[in-house]
Amino acid sequence: KLAGCTLFITGASRGIGKAIALKAAKDGANIVIAAKTADPHPTLPGTIYTAAAEIEAAGGKALPCVVNVREEQQIINAVEKAVKTFGGIDILVNNASAISLTGTLETETKKVNLMMDVNVRGTYLTSKTCLPHLRKSRNPHILNLSPPMNLNPVWFKNHCAYTISKYGMSMCVLGMAEEFRGEVAVNALWPKTAIHTAAMDMLGGSGIEKQCRKTDILADAAYCILTKPKTFTGNFIIDEDLLKEEGVKDFDIYAIAPGHPLIPDFFLDVETNASAMKQERYDGAEVKRGSAPAKALSPVAETFRVIQGAMSEEYVRTTQGVFEFELSGDEGGTWYIDLKTKGGSAGFGKPPVTADVVMSMSSADFVKMFTGKLKPTLAFMSGKLKIKGNMALAIKLEKMLSQLNSKL
């Protein structure tokens, strides 16, 4: 269906952008890889040239272009080169994005500028530059990788700048879909669950991939959208919902670890609430399975008793962090886990030395998290868990939790 069509995809050197490119390449499409990475990155996989080789191998034609969407002239140059090489542009995919999940006071100005420049301004300028060429195509599309706009404050309070920047991309869809109705289709696509990319590895740490789907699900959903007529416009599409409508029944094929619980993505609070409702209620007997009954201890105190009993020099040596927990609700107050001082310790009150990480949440959610019924990543993404301090150490604690779950 996309044979001979020219797709201009930002951020196509890896991840979701590359997956969409490869799906179109199988039809024999022309792909303009508009991305920054020309030289191998020390930690991120792939360059515009390695992506081009994969696209050519899949059956498409590739045009790698060094494009930082913060630089308008680089966008203009790449669009001109694309038109000169392939004769026009039929589809624009605004995939390039920057993320920083930090609160207002913790977000450096340069990070605010980066997210606004890449997500909002970059999407706007790339769309503006491509539109004169798109209008000449028989079935032109713009597809932004951005969410449905959800004004629930929970999606603003923990990462206000990021949310504003992603909603800016979605506002481009709202405005341009109306402005160019009948000429160019403009839609947004967003995943129902977390997708395994280099960015997700960075945010969630090792092991997070088991709670994610492959980029293939977004590539398949994007293909469905981009092959629809241009009258299909102004939609905010969730990948799984669209594919169900298209007749897909087996979603295990998209899972990294079939059968493993998946993290709902940002901005979909209905799904997050549904997931939270599935979390089992705390049951003291279940949490204490395998140990003698300790009825005098409350759920939080019992959890810390088990943590204290599981302390080892190995945990201290490999973690080297002090964690403070500010708990609200029943058994509210300050608790700590010291995995830095010799021997380690855990209990009620302030830690013996200054905490490296401070985590705030309800005592009920704390117990769920430490008994494996609430994933820390999900708790953080849904606003149930606030983290201040060293995020790398917070991720280390999550690894320790997975080892402790059998004892809790």
N, C-alpha and C positions, 0 to 999 in steps of 0.2 A: 504493500500500500504506500510505502514511503520511498519507493525506488525513484531515483533521480531528484528527490526533494533535498533542499539544502537546509540543514539545521545549524543555527548559531547557538552554541551552548557555553555559558559562562561556568567556570569551575569544573571543566570536563576532564581534567587530568586524573581525577580519582573519584572514588565514592559514588554518590547518587548521579552526578553529572555524567560520569563515564559509563555507568550502567545504562542510562537512557540513550547515550550515544551508541553503545554496542547493540542495543535492541534495534535501533533504527538502521544501523549498519548492515544487519542481517537482511534487510530489504534491499540493500544497495543504495542507501542514502549517502549524501555528501555531508560530512560533519566538520564544522569549524570549531576547533578546540580552543576556546578563548579563556586562557588561564595563566596564572603567574609563573608556575614552576617550569623553568627551562632547564635548570641544572638540578641534579638529584638533591633532595632535601635531607638533612641529617636524620630526621625522625619520621617523616611522612613518605608514603610509597608513591612512586610514579612521577613522570614529567609529561609535558605536552607531547614529547616525542615518543615515549613508551606507549602512551594512550593512542597516538596516531598509528603506531605499528599494530596494536590490537584491533583498532577499527578497520584497518586495511585487511587484516587477516580474517575478520568477520564478514568481509564482503563489501565494505563501504569505501568511500574515498575520504581522506582526511587532509585537513589544512590546519596545522598547528600554528597558533598565533600567541605571542606573549602579550597578555592583556591583564593589567591590573585595573579593575573597573573603577578605581578611585581616580584614574587618569583619563579624562575625556578624550584626549588626542589618541591614546592607545586604542580606545573603543572605535573611534572614527577610522583609524588606519586599518584595523582588523575588518571592519565592515566593508570598506572599500576594496580590500584585498579579496574578501569573500565574493563580492559581486563580480570582480574582475576574473576570478578563478572559475566560479560556478555559474555566473550569469544572473544571480539574484539570491534572495533569501526568502524561504518559505515559512520557516518556523524559528522562533526565538525561545530558548529556555533560560530563564533567569534563575540559576541555581547557586551561583557564588554567594557565600554568606559568612558572616563573622559572628562569634558567640562569646559572651562573658556572663556567666550566671552569678553576678555580684550585685549587692545592694547599692543604693544611691551613694552612700558615703565611702564605700569600698571600691567603686568603679573609677579608675583613673581617667582623666580627661582624654588621654590618647586612645583608651579603649572605647569611650563614648564616641569619639570621632570616627574610629575604625568601623564600628557597627553602623553608625548613621551613613557613613560614606559608602561602604560596601553594600549594605542591605537596602537602604532607601535610595540614596542618590545614584548608586551604581545601577540598580534596577531601572530607575527612572531614565537615566541617560542612555543606557543600552537600548531600552525600548524606544526612546525618542529617535535614536540614530538608525535603528532598524526599520521603523515604521514606514518611511517613504518607499522602501524596497518591498516590505511585506504587503503593502497595498496593491502592488503589481502582481502578486501571486494569486493563483486560482483558489487556494484554500489555506490562507495564512492563519497562523496561530501564535499567540504569546502564552507561555505557561510559566507562572511564577511558583517556586517552591516556598509557599507561605501559607499560614494557617487561616482558618475561618476566624473572624474577629469576635472574641468572646470578652465582654467587659466585666466579667467576674474579677473583683479586685485581687483574688488570690494569684492571678497570673501577672500582676503588676508589682506586688509588694516585695517580692524577693529578687527580682531582676528587671527593674523598671526600664532601664535603657535598652536591654535586649528586646523586651516585649514591644516597646515603641518602634524599634527598628524593623521587627518582623511584621508588625501591623502596618507599617509604612508600605511594605511590599504588597500587602493585601489591599491597601487603599489604592495603589496603582491599578490593581485589577478592577476594583469598583469603578474608578474614574474612567479608565481607558476602555473598558468593556462598553460603557455607555457612549463615550466619545466616538468610538470607531465601530459601533454596532452596524452590522450589514457589510462591513469592509474587512475587519480583522477580529477573529475570536480571541478573547483574553480571559484566561481562567487561572485558578490557583489549585495546587495539589499539595496535600499534607498527609503524612502517615498516621495511621491509627495507633501504631506502637513504635517504640524506639527502633531505629534502624542501625545496624552495625556498620559504622564508618570509623575512620581515624579520629574524628572529632568525638565520637561516643567513647572510644577507648580512652581518650584524654580526660573526658569528664567522669567516666565511671570506673576506670581502672581495670585491672586484669579480672577476667571472669564475667564482666558485664555482657559479653557477647551472647551468653546463654539466654539472656533475657531480651534478646533483640531478634528482628527479622533481617533477612538479606536485602540488599539494595534492589534485587530482582523484582520485588513487589511494586516498588515505585516505578521501575522501568516498564513493567507490564501495564500499570495504570496510566502512565504518561502516554504510552503507545495508543491505548484506547481513546484518550482525549484528543491526541494529535491527528488521529485518523477520522474523527467526526467532522461533519460539515461546519463551516464558520458560523452558522446560526447557533451552534452550541457555545454560548458565551456568558460571562459574568457569573460563573459557578465556582463555589468553594468546595472542592471535592476531597473526600477522604478515601485513601487507596482501597482499603478493604471493602467499603460500602459500594464503590464503583464496580470492583471486580465481582462482588456477589451478584450485582445486577447483570453483569456480563456472563454469568453462569458458572463462575469459579466456585467450587465446593471444598476443595482440599487446600487449606491454608498452611498445613504442616510443611508443604514443599518450600515455603518461604522462611521457615524457622531455622535458626542456626542450631538449636537443640529442640527438636520436635517434642511436644509434651511439657516443656518447661514453661513456667509462668512468664508472661511478657510484660514489659513496662509500658503503660500507656504513654503516648507522647504528650508534650506540652499543649496547653490551650484547649484540651478536650476534657473539661472537668466532669462531664457526665460519665465518661469512661473511667476517670480516676475514682469518682465516688462509687461506681459499680464495683471497681476492683477493691476499694476499701471495704465495701459491704461484704465482699467474699472472704475477707480476713476473718479467721475464726475468733470467737470471743475468748478472752483469757480464762483458762481453767487451771486453777492452782495444781490440781492433781496431775494434769497432763504435763505442765511445765516441770514438775518435780519427779517425772517418771524416772525410775532407776535409782532414786535416792530415798532415804528414810523420810517419812512425813515430818514436816516442820510447821505445824499449824500455827504456831505463835508468830511466824514471820509473815510479813505482808509480801505481795508479789514482787515489788521492787527490791525490798530487803533480801528476799530469797534469791533473786537474780544476782545481786551483788555477792551474796554468800557463795554461790556457785562459781562466780567469776574469781573471787578471792581464792577459792580452793583449787582453781585451775591455773593459777599463776605459775609461771616457770621462768627460769633464767633465759630460756630460749625466746619466749615471748618478749621479755624485756630487751634482750640483745637485738632482736630483729625489728622491734617497733620503735624504741627510743622516743616515746611521746607520752605526754600527760593530758588526759581528757577530763574535762569538767562537764557535768550534765545539769542543766537548769530545768527541773521538771515542774510542770504545773498540774493542777487537779489533785486527786487523792494522792497522798504520799509526796506532795510537791516539796520542793526544796533543792538543795545542792548536793550532788553526789559526785564521785570521781573514780577514775581508774588511772593509776600511776604505773606506766610501763617504761619508766626511765630510771627511777631510783633502784638501787640494787635489791633484787628479790621481788620488787613490785608490790603494789597494794591496791585495795579498792574498798570503798565504803561511803558513809554519809559525811557530808561537810565539804569544806574547801580542800583541794589537794595540798599535800605538804609543800610542793613547789609550784611556781606559776604554770598554769595550764597552757599547752600549745594549741589546743582546740577546745572551743566551748560550743556545746550542742544544746539547743533549746527545743523541748517538745513536751507533750503531755506524758504523764507517768504511764497511762494505759498504752500509748503508742510505743513508749520505751520498752515495755515488757514484750509487746508484739515483735518489736525489732530484734530484741535479744533472744527471742525464741524461734526466730526464722519465719514468723507469720507476716511480717511487714518488711519488705526489702528496703534497706537504707536509701538506695537510689530513688525508689518510688516515693518514700517518705519525704525526701528532699525536693523532688520535682513537684509534688503535690502540695508543698508548703507546710507539711506536718512537722518537718525537721528543719531548723535553721542552724547553719554552721558558720562560726567565726573562727578565723585563724588558719592554720596550715591544712589546706585541702588534701595534700598528699598523705599526711598522717591520718586524716579522716578515712581515706581509702584503705590505708593499712589496717585500721580498726575493723573495717568491713571484712577484710580477709580473715582476721582473727575470729570474728563472729561466726563465719561459716565453719570454722574448726570447733567452736564452742557449742554450736547448736545441739549436737548429740548429747552434750552433758546437761544442757538447760532443759 
